[in-house]
Amino acid sequence: MIEVLSRSRCIDCDICLRVCPTNVFDPGEGAPVIARQSDCQTCFQCEAYCPVAAIYVAPLREPAPAGSAYRDESALAESGELGVYRERIGWGDSAPELPTQDQLTQLLQHMRARLPAARE
């Protein structure tokens, strides 16, 4: 479950908005906002793709209670846990480049062209 999005680390790239499969984030003034935490599937994609380790996804199925160490940004940063998933999967300072909207549109058109004609 996503617990922390560090406004001080965030560089407003909005990658988390693009990679989240359940649309947990909303654009904010500057950093995105965790708008639908209960929709988080704990897939870790936002944390993995965040280039500045501004996101922490706790290994929980439900939101952490108030006062939990999983919600303490300072403690997570100090312990090195903030953004650690990215390191653990071997991305370190770089992540795979996301496809552009044009590339996604081209892929979708290609896939649709290969589908059999719809039956009526």
C-alpha positions as a Markdown table, in Angstrom:
| # | Residue | x | y | z |
|---|---|---|---|---|
| 1 | Met | 0.0 | 0.0 | 0.0 |
| 2 | Ile | 1.4 | 3.4 | -1.0 |
| 3 | Glu | 2.2 | 5.4 | 2.2 |
| 4 | Val | 4.6 | 8.2 | 1.3 |
| 5 | Leu | 5.1 | 10.6 | -1.5 |
| 6 | Ser | 7.8 | 13.0 | -0.5 |
| 7 | Arg | 7.0 | 16.5 | -1.6 |
| 8 | Ser | 10.6 | 17.6 | -0.8 |
| 9 | Arg | 12.1 | 14.9 | -3.1 |
| 10 | Cys | 9.5 | 15.0 | -5.9 |
| 11 | Ile | 10.7 | 16.6 | -9.1 |
| 12 | Asp | 7.1 | 16.8 | -10.6 |
| 13 | Cys | 7.9 | 14.5 | -13.4 |
| 14 | Asp | 4.4 | 12.8 | -13.1 |
| 15 | Ile | 5.8 | 9.4 | -14.0 |
| 16 | Cys | 3.9 | 7.9 | -11.0 |
| 17 | Leu | 0.6 | 9.2 | -12.6 |
| 18 | Arg | 1.5 | 7.4 | -15.9 |
| 19 | Val | 2.6 | 4.0 | -14.4 |
| 20 | Cys | 0.0 | 3.5 | -11.8 |
| 21 | Pro | -2.4 | 0.8 | -13.1 |
| 22 | Thr | -5.2 | 1.8 | -10.7 |
| 23 | Asn | -5.0 | 5.6 | -11.0 |
| 24 | Val | -4.1 | 6.2 | -7.3 |
| 25 | Phe | -2.6 | 9.7 | -8.0 |
| 26 | Asp | -4.1 | 13.0 | -9.0 |
| 27 | Pro | -2.0 | 15.8 | -10.4 |
| 28 | Gly | -1.2 | 18.3 | -7.7 |
| 29 | Glu | 0.2 | 21.8 | -7.5 |
| 30 | Gly | 3.8 | 20.6 | -7.9 |
| 31 | Ala | 4.0 | 17.0 | -6.6 |
| 32 | Pro | 1.2 | 14.6 | -7.4 |
| 33 | Val | -1.3 | 13.7 | -4.6 |
| 34 | Ile | -2.2 | 10.3 | -3.3 |
| 35 | Ala | -5.9 | 10.6 | -4.0 |
| 36 | Arg | -7.2 | 7.0 | -3.8 |
| 37 | Gln | -4.9 | 5.1 | -1.5 |
| 38 | Ser | -7.5 | 2.4 | -1.0 |
| 39 | Asp | -7.2 | 1.6 | -4.8 |
| 40 | Cys | -3.4 | 0.8 | -4.4 |
| 41 | Gln | -2.6 | -2.8 | -5.4 |
| 42 | Thr | 0.8 | -2.7 | -3.9 |
| 43 | Cys | 2.4 | -3.3 | -7.3 |
| 44 | Phe | 5.4 | -1.1 | -6.5 |
| 45 | Gln | 5.4 | 0.4 | -10.0 |
| 46 | Cys | 5.3 | 4.0 | -8.8 |
| 47 | Glu | 8.2 | 3.4 | -6.4 |
| 48 | Ala | 10.2 | 1.5 | -9.1 |
| 49 | Tyr | 9.8 | 4.2 | -11.7 |
| 50 | Cys | 10.3 | 7.2 | -9.4 |
| 51 | Pro | 13.7 | 8.6 | -10.5 |
| 52 | Val | 14.3 | 10.4 | -7.2 |
| 53 | Ala | 13.2 | 7.9 | -4.6 |
| 54 | Ala | 10.3 | 10.1 | -3.5 |
| 55 | Ile | 7.8 | 7.2 | -3.0 |
| 56 | Tyr | 7.5 | 4.5 | -0.5 |
| 57 | Val | 5.1 | 1.6 | -0.9 |
| 58 | Ala | 4.7 | -0.4 | 2.3 |
| 59 | Pro | 4.4 | -4.2 | 2.1 |
| 60 | Leu | 0.8 | -4.0 | 3.4 |
| 61 | Arg | -2.6 | -4.8 | 2.1 |
| 62 | Glu | -4.3 | -2.0 | 4.1 |
| 63 | Pro | -3.2 | 1.5 | 4.9 |
| 64 | Ala | -0.8 | 1.8 | 7.8 |
| 65 | Pro | -2.3 | 3.2 | 11.0 |
| 66 | Ala | -1.5 | 6.7 | 12.1 |
| 67 | Gly | 1.9 | 6.9 | 13.8 |
| 68 | Ser | 3.2 | 3.8 | 11.9 |
| 69 | Ala | 6.8 | 3.7 | 10.9 |
| 70 | Tyr | 5.6 | 3.0 | 7.4 |
| 71 | Arg | 4.2 | 6.5 | 7.3 |
| 72 | Asp | 7.2 | 8.3 | 8.8 |
| 73 | Glu | 9.0 | 9.9 | 5.8 |
| 74 | Ser | 12.0 | 11.1 | 7.9 |
| 75 | Ala | 12.6 | 7.6 | 9.4 |
| 76 | Leu | 12.2 | 5.9 | 6.0 |
| 77 | Ala | 14.7 | 8.3 | 4.4 |
| 78 | Glu | 17.2 | 7.9 | 7.3 |
| 79 | Ser | 17.0 | 4.1 | 7.1 |
| 80 | Gly | 17.3 | 4.1 | 3.4 |
| 81 | Glu | 13.9 | 2.5 | 2.9 |
| 82 | Leu | 12.4 | 5.4 | 1.0 |
| 83 | Gly | 12.6 | 4.2 | -2.6 |
| 84 | Val | 14.5 | 1.1 | -1.8 |
| 85 | Tyr | 12.4 | -1.1 | -4.1 |
| 86 | Arg | 14.0 | 0.5 | -7.1 |
| 87 | Glu | 17.5 | -0.5 | -5.8 |
| 88 | Arg | 16.3 | -4.1 | -5.0 |
| 89 | Ile | 15.1 | -4.7 | -8.5 |
| 90 | Gly | 18.5 | -3.4 | -9.9 |
| 91 | Trp | 17.4 | -0.2 | -11.5 |
| 92 | Gly | 19.5 | 2.0 | -9.3 |
| 93 | Asp | 19.8 | 5.4 | -10.9 |
| 94 | Ser | 18.1 | 4.5 | -14.1 |
| 95 | Ala | 14.8 | 2.9 | -15.1 |
| 96 | Pro | 13.5 | 1.7 | -18.4 |
| 97 | Glu | 12.3 | 4.5 | -20.5 |
| 98 | Leu | 8.5 | 4.8 | -20.7 |
| 99 | Pro | 6.9 | 4.6 | -24.2 |
| 100 | Thr | 5.6 | 7.9 | -25.6 |
| 101 | Gln | 1.9 | 8.4 | -26.2 |
| 102 | Asp | 2.6 | 8.1 | -30.0 |
| 103 | Gln | 4.4 | 4.8 | -29.5 |
| 104 | Leu | 1.5 | 3.5 | -27.5 |
| 105 | Thr | -1.0 | 4.6 | -30.1 |
| 106 | Gln | 1.0 | 2.9 | -32.9 |
| 107 | Leu | 1.2 | -0.3 | -30.9 |
| 108 | Leu | -2.5 | -0.2 | -30.3 |
| 109 | Gln | -3.2 | 0.4 | -34.0 |
| 110 | His | -0.9 | -2.5 | -34.9 |
| 111 | Met | -2.6 | -4.8 | -32.4 |
| 112 | Arg | -6.1 | -3.8 | -33.7 |
| 113 | Ala | -5.1 | -4.4 | -37.3 |
| 114 | Arg | -4.1 | -8.0 | -36.4 |
| 115 | Leu | -7.4 | -8.9 | -34.8 |
| 116 | Pro | -9.9 | -10.9 | -36.8 |
| 117 | Ala | -12.9 | -8.9 | -38.1 |
| 118 | Ala | -15.7 | -8.6 | -35.6 |
| 119 | Arg | -18.7 | -10.8 | -36.2 |
| 120 | Glu | -22.1 | -9.2 | -36.2 |
